[in-house]
Amino acid sequence: MSWIVEVIIGFATIVLGNIFWSTIRGGSFQRNLLQDSEEIRRLIALIGKEKLESEGEAVEPSFGSYSNNIALFLHAGIKALKNTRNIVGIGAIGLFTISVLLNPLFLAINLVLFFMVSLLGIHSYVKNSVATDIHSVLLNIYKWNKEDHDSCKNFCTVEKPYLGVLYQTISEVT
């Protein structure tokens, strides 16, 4: 009977481990995506230039300014990934506790499974979450650039230089 429970716990460990390690890599994935003009072009092509422009026209500085919108979208996305990581980590600790109570060997097996899934790529839900945040940032930069080109350019290239590639790419495409 304990073997059946351990198989179930092992499967759950693999799932939680994949989510855990993916959320840890979410921040670097976001940074890399913001710096990759080809990926940004692919994202814009996926959205569609016309749709980007029509959605961009509807954007308003909801949080006081476009810069606040941009900062909030990028920060909130990473914070959500960190919160998910923490919850999943607690769940994994719970599974490890149950495993050690069943048999210390089970704990060793689950730890190996948990760390082995760190070798897998980022889970698609993390990629989608980051891409959705970048999409929102694209819309804000598009609209802000049309309304106040100089302020937008200064914010994206001087104040927040990590947005420079994103700003340059959207300026070239639209």
JOZIFEN-V21276 format. One record per residue. N is the residue number from 1. D_FIRST is the distance of its C-alpha to the first C-alpha in Angstrom with 2 decimals. Layout:
BEGIN
N;D_FIRST + N;D_FIRST
END
This chain:
BEGIN
1;0.00 + 2;3.80 + 3;5.36 + 4;5.34 + 5;6.58 + 6;8.73 + 7;10.15 + 8;11.15 + 9;12.59 + 10;14.25 + 11;15.87 + 12;17.04 + 13;18.41 + 14;20.39 + 15;21.82 + 16;22.76 + 17;24.13 + 18;26.29 + 19;27.68 + 20;28.23 + 21;30.15 + 22;32.05 + 23;33.30 + 24;34.43 + 25;36.47 + 26;37.90 + 27;40.92 + 28;42.00 + 29;41.50 + 30;43.83 + 31;46.39 + 32;46.37 + 33;46.77 + 34;49.67 + 35;51.39 + 36;50.95 + 37;53.84 + 38;52.58 + 39;49.24 + 40;51.20 + 41;53.47 + 42;50.50 + 43;49.15 + 44;52.62 + 45;52.92 + 46;49.57 + 47;50.77 + 48;54.23 + 49;57.43 + 50;58.82 + 51;55.71 + 52;55.61 + 53;59.25 + 54;58.92 + 55;55.86 + 56;57.60 + 57;60.63 + 58;58.57 + 59;57.14 + 60;58.56 + 61;58.29 + 62;55.88 + 63;55.20 + 64;58.87 + 65;59.44 + 66;58.08 + 67;57.28 + 68;55.15 + 69;53.38 + 70;52.65 + 71;51.47 + 72;49.24 + 73;47.55 + 74;46.83 + 75;45.73 + 76;43.63 + 77;41.67 + 78;40.79 + 79;40.06 + 80;37.62 + 81;35.81 + 82;35.72 + 83;34.34 + 84;31.60 + 85;30.86 + 86;30.65 + 87;28.30 + 88;25.97 + 89;26.23 + 90;25.18 + 91;22.16 + 92;21.26 + 93;21.79 + 94;19.40 + 95;16.67 + 96;17.68 + 97;17.56 + 98;13.99 + 99;13.15 + 100;15.28 + 101;13.75 + 102;10.27 + 103;12.22 + 104;15.84 + 105;15.35 + 106;13.32 + 107;16.45 + 108;18.70 + 109;17.02 + 110;17.28 + 111;20.82 + 112;21.81 + 113;20.59 + 114;22.41 + 115;25.59 + 116;25.55 + 117;25.85 + 118;28.98 + 119;30.62 + 120;30.37 + 121;33.32 + 122;33.87 + 123;31.97 + 124;34.37 + 125;34.07 + 126;35.53 + 127;38.29 + 128;39.07 + 129;39.20 + 130;41.60 + 131;43.67 + 132;44.05 + 133;45.32 + 134;47.70 + 135;48.88 + 136;49.84 + 137;51.64 + 138;53.45 + 139;54.75 + 140;56.02 + 141;57.74 + 142;59.28 + 143;60.76 + 144;61.81 + 145;63.45 + 146;65.50 + 147;66.57 + 148;67.23 + 149;67.00 + 150;68.19 + 151;65.79 + 152;62.82 + 153;63.81 + 154;64.36 + 155;60.99 + 156;59.07 + 157;61.02 + 158;62.26 + 159;60.20 + 160;56.81 + 161;57.46 + 162;53.84 + 163;54.84 + 164;57.81 + 165;56.29 + 166;54.90 + 167;58.32 + 168;60.20 + 169;58.04 + 170;58.29 + 171;62.03 + 172;62.49 + 173;60.46 + 174;61.89
END
